[in-house]
Amino acid sequence: MNENPESAPALQPDLNAARKKFSLIGLACLVTFGVELGIDLLLSLAVIPDHPELADYGTVWPWLISMVLMYGITMPAGMFIIKKAGIDGPGSDRKVTGKGFLIFLAVSFAAVYVGSMFSNLINGAIYSASGRSSDLPLPGITNAVSCAMYFLMTVVLGPLMEELFFRKYLLGSLTGYGDRAALLMSALIFSLAHHSVAQMVYAFLGALIFGYVYLRTGRLRYTVVLHSVINLLGGFLPALGTALLKSHAEEYEELNSLLADAQLGAGSVFAGDETLARIMELGYVLMPALLILGASSLILLGMSLAGTVLFIVNRRKIELRPAEAPIGRENVGWTVFMAPGMFAYMVFAIFYLILSFFM
């Protein structure tokens, strides 16, 4: 009697093989992020004191060091190790229509926006309790060089290399354990790789969406574009607008003072032509920064609201393939998190998170 394949029981997993794979994946993450942070610490202690220009983000050097170290050395080394563990791939090859891509984009914005709200709450709670922020300081935009390098890292190289590592290699190596497990594990590692409690929530939610898009389409270019647009509107443009405002800090304070006087005086401040002309002049000077900040904020809010609605409407269309050989919940602790390489990476990641409170 022929058995219906759809009702056939799942294959029994090879727990030893699974444990070896997770150990290799943990080792890859430890090499990628642990070695990068270790070398960065060594440079800050042994090299930068004698060559402070290497830490000046107004020059090309610290950006170049970070790009070469992470994207040229440690991340490729990590991908090489994951490849040794075996990559099953997403198992799909679908094109996405323009409408479908916009839906994915809006839902991505919603995930990151909601995650940012929770991140801000967590960061605020930590700051209230300890007087310190849990967010690591990030280099800002101070001149044309830092603007170009910030754009290159956050909008071009960062999304490309991170999608290669986290989606094609990391997520692709886990699909044999089922889409749900693969998404959760890869998103957890992606969030830990940000090394900040304040960034973990939105990184985790964003990784779930990027990962789902990759699993459903099998095409990395979609997630690279999604990641780039999110970083452009949520990271680069706000940083650029803030930098422009800082470069005109005196004009900004003066404009606020004049507008405050106008409110207190019920508009009497506009009686003089000179005052009105000064407000118009200040507004013209500050217009690029205000337009950038206002437009990016409106787009983020609008896309997030639309994405939330679209997710609710389309949630029943979510497809998650089951595992070919599920590990079983009772085996997750020993097989996944106690695998030597993964255990070492988790210890390192948690230790660095704790250390970030004191940095």
N, C-alpha and C positions, 0 to 999 in steps of 0.2 A: 504494500500500500504506500503510495507516494505521499510524503508529508508536505503540507503547505509551507513554502519558505517563509511566508510572512508570520506564521505562527510558530516557527521553529525556535527552540530556545537559543539564547545567546551563547556564543562559544565561551568556554572557561578560560579566563585570562592566565597568562604566564606571569605570575607576580614577580618572579625574579627578573625577568626581562623588563617588566615595567619599572621595577625599582632601579635597575641599571640605567634605563632611559632618563628617569627623573633625576638621578644622580648626575648624569652628564649635562642635563639642562641646567641644574643648579650650579655646576662647575662653570658652564658657559657664562651664566649671569655673574658669578663671582669674578671671573676673569674680566668680563666686560666692564663692570662697574667698580669692583673692588680694586683692580689693578689701576684703573683710571684715577680713582680717588687717591690711591696710595702714591702714585707718581706725582699727582697734583700737589699733595701734601709735602712730598719730598722737595719738589721745586720751590714751594713757598718757604720752606725752612732753609734749604741749602743754596738756592740760586737767586731767588728774588731779592733777598736782603742786599746783595752786591749788585744786582741789576734791577732796580725798581721799575725801570721802564717796561719790563716784561709784564708787569701787573697793571699797567696803565691802559684801561679800556678805551682811552681816546686814541690809542695807536692800534696798529694791526696785530701786534705780537701776541697778546693774551688770547685773542680770538683764534689766531692761527695755531697756537699751541693746543687749544682746546679741540679744534677741528681735527688736527692731525692725530692727536692722542686718542680721541674717542672714535671718530669716524674713519680714521685711517689705520689704526692699530688695534685697539681693544675690542671694538665692535665686530670687525671682520674676524678676529680670533675667536670671539664667542660664537659667531655664525658657523665657523669651521667646526667647532666642537659639537654644536647642535646637529649639524649635518651628519656627523659620525653617529649620533643617536638615532638617526633615521627620520625622514620627513615624509609623511603620508600625503600632504597636500590637502587643499580644501574640498576636492571631490566635485566641484562645480565649475562650469564655464558658461556664464550668462552675460549678455550685454544688458546694460541698464539704459532705459530711455531718459531723455532730458527731464521728464516729469518725475520719474523714479529717483533720479539723482538728486533733484531738488528736495524730495521727501526725505531721503537719507541725510541731506545736508541740514535740513531744518531739525530733524530728530537729533542729529549730532549736536547742534547748537543748544537744543533743549537739555540734553544730557549734561553738557559741560556747564551750562548756566545754572541748572539746579544743583549740580555738584559744587559749583563755586559758592553758591549760597550756603550750603552746609559747611564747606571749607572755611568760609568767613566766620561762621558761628563757632566752629572748633577753634580757629585761631583766636577769636575774641575771648573765648572761655579760657584758653591757655594764658592769654595775655593778662586777663583779669586775675587769674589765680597766681601767676608767677611773676607778672610784670615784664615778661619777655614774649616776643612773638615766636611762633613755631615755624614761620616761613623763612627760608634761607634768602639772604640778600642776592638780588640778581643785578648784573651789570646793566646800566641804562644807556641812553643815547645822549652823548655830549657834543658830538661834532659829526661832520660828514662821514668820516672813517667809521666811527662806531655805528652810525645809522646804516651804512652799507653792510657792515659785518653782521650787525644784529639781524638785518633782513635775510642775509645769506644763511645764517644759522637757524633762525626760527621759521622761515617761510620756505626755504629751498632744501638745504642739506639735512636739517633736523627731521622734517617729515619723511624725506626719502629714506634715510638710513634707519630711522626708528620703525618705519613700516616694514622695511626689509627684515629687520631683526625680530620685531615683536609679532608681526602678522605672518609673513612668508615662512620664516624659520621657526620661531617659537610656537605660534599657534598651529602652524602646519605640522609640527612634530607631535601635536597632542590630539589631532582629530580622531585618531583611532579609539580614543576613550570616550567619544561622544561629543557633540557640539557644546552641550551645556558645560561639561567639565573642562573642555578645552578653552572656552570663552572665560570662565571664571578664573582658571589658573593663570592664563596669559594676562588677563586684566589685573590680577593681584600682583604679578611680577612687574607689570608696567607701572602700577601705582607705587610700588616700593622703590622702583628705579628713580622716582622723582625726589627721594630722600627728604621729604617734608610732609608732616602730618597735614598741614594746611593745603597741600596740593593733591593728596592721595585720593580724596573723594571724587573730584572731577576727572582726575586721570583714570580712575577705575571705571567710571561710567562712560567716559569717552572711549576707552579701550573696548568696552562691551559693544558699542555701536560700530566702531571701526572693524572689530573682529567679525561681527555678524555680516557686515557688508562683504568682507573678504571671503567668508565661508559661502555666502550665497552667490557671489559672482565669480570667484576664483581669479579675480583680476586686481592686481595690486595698485594699478594706476588710480582706481576709484578712491581707495583709502588714502593714497598719497595726496590727492587733490583735496579731499575732505579735511585731512590733517593740516594742509597748508592754509586753506581758507580759515579754519578755526584759529590757527596761530596768527594769521594776518589780522583778522578783525578783533580777536580777543587778546592778542599779545603785542604785535608790532605797532599797529596804529595807535592804541592807547599810550604806548611808550613814546611814540613819536609826538603825539599831541601834548603829552605831559612835558616832554623835553622842550617843545616850542614855548609852552607856557612859562617854564622855568627860565628860559632865555629872555623873557619879557616880564619878569616877576614884578618889577616896579610899576610897569604899565598896568598889569593885571590888578595890583592892589589899588592903584589910583582909580581905575574904572569901577571897581567894587565900592570904593568910598564915595564916588560921585553918584552911583546908582542908589546907594543906601541913603545919601542925603536927599536924593530925589523922592524916595519913598517917605522919608520923615517929613519932608516939606511939602508933601502932596503935589509935587510937580513944580513948585516954585523955582527950583534950581534951573529949569529950562527957560526961565524968563530972559536970561542973558545969552546973547548969541555966542559969546566966547566959550561959555560952559558947554553949550550944545555942540559947538564945533570941536571942542576937546574930546567929548564923549565919542563923537563920530570918528575922530582921528584915532583914538585908542581902540575902538571897535575894529577899525580897518587893520591896525597893526596886529591885533589878536585874532582876527578872523580865521586865518589858516588853522591855528591850534584849536579854536572853538568848533570849527566845522568838522575837523578830524575826530575830535572827541565826541561831539554830538552825533555825527553820522554813524560812527562805529557803535555807539551805545544804542541808538535807535534800531540799527540793523540787528544787533545782538538780541535786544528785547523782542523785536518783532518776529525774528526767526525762531526764538525760543518759545514764544507763545504759540506760533504756528506749529512748531515741532511737537509741542506737548499735545495739541489737539490731534495732529496726524498720528501720533503714536497711539493715542487712545482709540482712534477710529480703526487703525490698521493692526492693532495688537493681536487679533485672532489669526492674522496672516503669517505670523512669525513661524518659521520652520526650524526645528532643531532635530537633527538626526541622532538616533540613539547610538550607543556604543556597540561596536562589533563584539568586543569582549570586555564588558564592564569590570572595573576593578572591584566594585562593591564598597559600600560605605564603611563596612567594618575593617576594610583593608587600607583605607586612604591614609590614615596616620602613619603606619609603618611603611607602606609602599611609596607614598609621595613625599611626605614631610620629614620622615626619618631616613630617607635615602641620603647617604653621606654627603654628596655634593649639594643637594637641595637643603639639607640641614645646615651646612656650613654657610650657604648663601643667606638663609633666613636669619641665622644668628648675626651675620654681618649687617644685613639690612636693618634689623631691629636695633642693633647697637648704634648704628649711624643715625637712626631716627632719634634715639635718646640723646646722642651726642649733639644733634642739631639744636637742641634746646639751650645749649651752653656756648654755641658758636656765635 
